[in-house]
Amino acid sequence: MKKRQRIEEEMPFLDHLEELRWSLLRSLIALFIGMIICFTFSGFILKLLTYPASRLDPPLIFQFLKVQGMLIVYIEIGFFGGLILALPYILLQIWKFVAPGLQSKEKCYSLPLMFFSTLLFLMGLSFAYWVILPFALKFFVGLAPADISANIAIDFYIGFAIRLTFLFGLVFELPIVSFFLAKIGIISQALMRSYRRHAIVGIFILAALLTPPDPITQIFMGIPLLLLYEVSIYIVGVVEKAAKRREKLDSEKYHAEMTQRDVADGSKS
């Protein structure tokens, strides 16, 4: 085992590139398989994505304004749906690539990290689908006067719905990213607290870049990000306390061993 670990640590740079190439290739194959599955069920997924719009009063009426409009819709459904299906396997490939550079204690977090990463991503998707998307649709459509009917281009709606839900899935990964960065010592609770004001500004700038160019959607993205940032501060604090407890136990164990050794040396003399 130690020999294998030593070989991995001494892996040449070109071998790392080769391993990265194979990881990317396997991830692309998983994405392609996921896209095929989503293309097969594209009709069902389309109904699922338009369901929040059908619950409005009155329901939205969709149309496509370009000849290739529906093709664009199905391509977006296939790509983002395939990416979601392939996400656990892609995370596994990322972990396998970085695992050789980690310690044995850090490698034991692989399965929990992949599980919670996928869980948080799905929670972000669900939160956006059931809460943010209906609220945003009701708000934006409600701005129209009573004598103006809302006929929405289906490709614009699907693009808006998919990107909004997918971005919320990514945003909900912030606690996992913070946990990992805290484990390797890059961030600390004190650092995150001291840069809280900077983080607030950065969060709303990020929300402005990731969302469509309207302030309401940016606020929808910014507020959950702020809450997740506070949750991440708490998670980093838990990681630091656990690390301090381990250091204390290791120190006590070391002193106990040294005391026993001194007693043993004294009895021999």
Secondary structure, DSSP 8 states (H G I E B T S, - for coil): -HHHHHHHHT--HHHHHHHHHHHHHHHHHHHHHHHHHHHHTHHHHHHHHHHHHHTSSS--EEE--STTHHHHHHHHHHHHHHHHHHHHHHHHHHHHHHGGGS-HHHHTTHHHHHHHHHHHHHHHHHHIIIIIHHHHHHHHHHTS-TTS--EEEHHHHHHHHHHHHHHHHHHTTHHHHHHHHHHTTS--HHHHHHTHHHHHHHHHHHHHHHS-S-HHHHHHHHHHHHHHHHHHHHHHHHHHHHHHHHHHHHHHHHHHHHHHHHHHHHHH-
